[in-house]
Amino acid sequence: MSEEFWFGTGNSGKLKEYELLLKDLKIALHHQGEIAGFTPRPEDGKTFLDNARIKAKTLRSVKNTCFVFGEDAGLEVEGLAGLPGIHSARYAGPQARDSENTAKLLKMMAIRPIANRNARFYCSLVVYTSTGEEWIFDGALTGSIAPKPAGIHGFGYDSVFLPTGQTQTLAELGPGFKLQNSHRSIAFRKFLERYRQT
């Protein structure tokens, strides 16, 4: 099996996760940053699926002979009525760093204070096949928000996310755990299962 996949992202953390998921397959993973002059459209959808489709469609406009992916994912906290949700990457501002987003999340939970710390990471994945067919997959990882950051692995909110049944954050558990259990891994493995049937 030999294929070329194109991924609509500039997020290096996401790319590393997908590269790990594909390491045993003869598939070359490329991303939008490799395309000279490519300009991604604004992620102005109302849902994760909307934004994932925007990314995939925009990339497919220049790469329409291979598999193209668009993915949007984020953190939803029950006590914050689902926030930061689709605003996860820019919760503390358009150019916010991961540490700033995480600090704002903990601050918002402390202001109230919020007793319900249940949360989930959610991923929506839109794939356009080499023939233009649209496939949609999703994945979720449930857990809760830790009182303070811990761990050095991962990115985003990993340092404050305690997966259900675990006493360490994703950033402490490391890439091996994430590869098996993350919302992104779950969605992508659903895709791979269907891909292998084609």
C-alpha positions as CSV (number, residue, x, y, z in Angstrom):
1,M,0.0,0.0,0.0
2,S,1.5,3.3,-1.1
3,E,-0.3,6.6,-0.8
4,E,0.2,10.3,-0.3
5,F,-1.8,12.1,2.3
6,W,-2.1,15.9,2.6
7,F,-3.1,17.4,5.9
8,G,-4.6,20.9,6.3
9,T,-2.7,22.1,9.3
10,G,0.3,24.1,10.4
11,N,0.2,22.7,13.9
12,S,3.5,20.8,14.5
13,G,2.0,18.9,17.5
14,K,-0.8,17.5,15.4
15,L,1.6,16.6,12.6
16,K,3.8,14.6,15.0
17,E,0.8,12.6,16.3
18,Y,-0.3,11.7,12.8
19,E,3.2,10.8,11.8
20,L,3.3,8.3,14.7
21,L,-0.1,6.9,13.7
22,L,1.2,6.3,10.1
23,K,4.7,5.1,10.9
24,D,4.0,1.5,10.1
25,L,2.3,2.2,6.8
26,K,3.9,3.1,3.4
27,I,2.2,6.5,3.4
28,A,3.9,9.9,3.0
29,L,2.3,12.6,5.1
30,H,2.5,16.2,3.8
31,H,1.0,19.4,5.1
32,Q,-0.2,22.7,3.8
33,G,3.0,24.5,4.8
34,E,4.8,22.7,1.9
35,I,2.6,24.4,-0.7
36,A,4.1,27.7,-1.9
37,G,1.6,30.6,-1.7
38,F,-1.1,28.5,0.0
39,T,-3.3,30.6,2.2
40,P,-5.7,28.8,4.6
41,R,-9.2,30.1,5.0
42,P,-10.3,31.6,8.3
43,E,-11.8,29.0,10.7
44,D,-15.1,30.7,11.1
45,G,-17.4,27.7,11.4
46,K,-19.8,27.2,14.3
47,T,-18.7,23.7,15.1
48,F,-15.6,21.5,15.0
49,L,-17.1,19.8,11.9
50,D,-17.6,23.1,10.1
51,N,-13.9,24.1,10.7
52,A,-12.6,20.6,9.8
53,R,-14.5,20.8,6.5
54,I,-13.2,24.4,5.8
55,K,-9.6,23.1,6.2
56,A,-10.2,20.0,4.0
57,K,-12.0,21.8,1.2
58,T,-9.5,24.6,1.0
59,L,-6.6,22.2,0.8
60,R,-8.4,20.0,-1.7
61,S,-8.7,23.0,-4.0
62,V,-5.0,22.7,-4.7
63,K,-4.5,18.9,-4.0
64,N,-7.3,17.0,-5.6
65,T,-5.7,13.7,-6.7
66,C,-4.9,12.3,-3.3
67,F,-6.4,11.9,0.2
68,V,-6.8,15.3,1.9
69,F,-7.6,15.8,5.6
70,G,-9.1,18.6,7.6
71,E,-9.3,18.3,11.4
72,D,-10.6,20.5,14.2
73,A,-10.3,19.6,17.8
74,G,-10.5,21.2,21.2
75,L,-11.3,21.0,24.8
76,E,-14.9,21.2,26.2
77,V,-15.3,21.8,30.0
78,E,-18.7,21.0,31.4
79,G,-18.4,23.6,34.2
80,L,-17.7,26.3,31.5
81,A,-20.7,25.3,29.4
82,G,-18.5,23.6,26.8
83,L,-15.8,26.3,26.6
84,P,-13.2,26.8,25.3
85,G,-14.6,24.5,22.6
86,I,-13.9,25.6,19.0
87,H,-12.0,28.6,20.5
88,S,-9.5,26.3,22.2
89,A,-6.4,27.3,20.2
90,R,-7.2,31.0,20.7
91,Y,-8.9,31.1,24.0
92,A,-6.6,33.7,25.4
93,G,-6.3,35.6,22.1
94,P,-5.6,35.1,18.4
95,Q,-1.9,34.6,18.8
96,A,-2.0,33.0,22.3
97,R,0.6,30.4,23.3
98,D,-0.5,27.1,24.9
99,S,0.6,28.3,28.3
100,E,-1.5,31.4,28.0
101,N,-4.6,29.4,27.0
102,T,-4.1,27.0,29.9
103,A,-3.6,29.8,32.3
104,K,-6.8,31.5,31.2
105,L,-8.7,28.2,31.5
106,L,-7.5,27.7,35.1
107,K,-8.3,31.3,35.9
108,M,-11.8,31.0,34.6
109,M,-12.4,27.9,36.7
110,A,-11.1,29.6,39.8
111,I,-13.1,32.8,39.4
112,R,-16.5,31.1,40.0
113,P,-15.2,28.6,41.5
114,I,-16.4,25.7,39.4
115,A,-17.1,22.4,41.1
116,N,-17.7,20.4,37.9
117,R,-14.3,19.9,36.4
118,N,-15.4,17.2,33.9
119,A,-14.1,17.7,30.4
120,R,-13.4,16.0,27.1
121,F,-11.1,16.4,24.2
122,Y,-13.1,16.1,21.0
123,C,-11.9,15.8,17.4
124,S,-13.8,16.0,14.1
125,L,-12.0,14.7,11.0
126,V,-13.1,15.4,7.4
127,V,-11.4,13.4,4.7
128,Y,-11.7,13.8,0.9
129,T,-10.6,10.7,-1.0
130,S,-8.7,10.8,-4.2
131,T,-12.0,10.6,-6.0
132,G,-13.6,13.4,-4.1
133,E,-15.8,11.4,-1.7
134,E,-16.2,12.9,1.7
135,W,-15.7,10.8,4.8
136,I,-16.4,12.1,8.4
137,F,-15.0,10.6,11.6
138,D,-14.8,11.8,15.2
139,G,-13.2,10.8,18.5
140,A,-13.4,11.8,22.1
141,L,-11.3,11.4,25.3
142,T,-13.1,12.1,28.6
143,G,-11.5,13.3,31.8
144,S,-11.3,16.2,34.1
145,I,-9.3,19.4,34.6
146,A,-6.4,19.3,37.1
147,P,-5.9,22.1,39.6
148,K,-2.5,23.0,38.1
149,P,-0.3,22.1,35.2
150,A,1.9,19.0,35.3
151,G,4.1,17.2,32.8
152,I,6.4,18.1,29.9
153,H,4.9,16.1,27.0
154,G,2.3,17.0,24.4
155,F,0.8,20.4,23.6
156,G,-2.3,22.5,24.1
157,Y,-4.1,21.7,27.3
158,D,-2.4,18.3,27.9
159,S,-0.7,19.6,31.1
160,V,-4.1,20.1,32.9
161,F,-6.1,17.2,31.4
162,L,-6.6,14.1,33.6
163,P,-8.0,11.2,31.4
164,T,-10.7,9.2,33.1
165,G,-9.2,6.6,35.3
166,Q,-5.8,8.2,35.4
167,T,-4.0,10.1,38.2
168,Q,-1.6,11.9,35.8
169,T,-2.1,14.5,33.1
170,L,-1.7,13.7,29.4
171,A,1.5,15.7,29.6
172,E,2.8,13.3,32.3
173,L,1.5,10.1,30.7
174,G,3.5,10.8,27.5
175,P,3.1,10.1,23.8
176,G,2.6,6.4,24.1
177,F,-0.6,6.8,26.1
178,K,-1.8,9.6,23.8
179,L,-1.1,7.5,20.7
180,Q,-3.4,4.8,22.0
181,N,-6.1,6.9,23.6
182,S,-6.4,10.5,22.3
183,H,-9.4,11.9,20.6
184,R,-7.3,12.5,17.5
185,S,-6.0,8.9,17.5
186,I,-9.5,7.5,17.9
187,A,-10.8,9.5,14.9
188,F,-7.8,8.7,12.7
189,R,-7.9,5.0,13.5
190,K,-11.6,5.0,12.4
191,F,-10.4,6.5,9.1
192,L,-7.6,3.9,8.7
193,E,-10.0,1.1,9.2
194,R,-12.2,2.4,6.4
195,Y,-9.2,3.2,4.2
196,R,-7.9,-0.4,4.5
197,Q,-11.3,-1.6,3.1
198,T,-11.0,0.4,-0.1
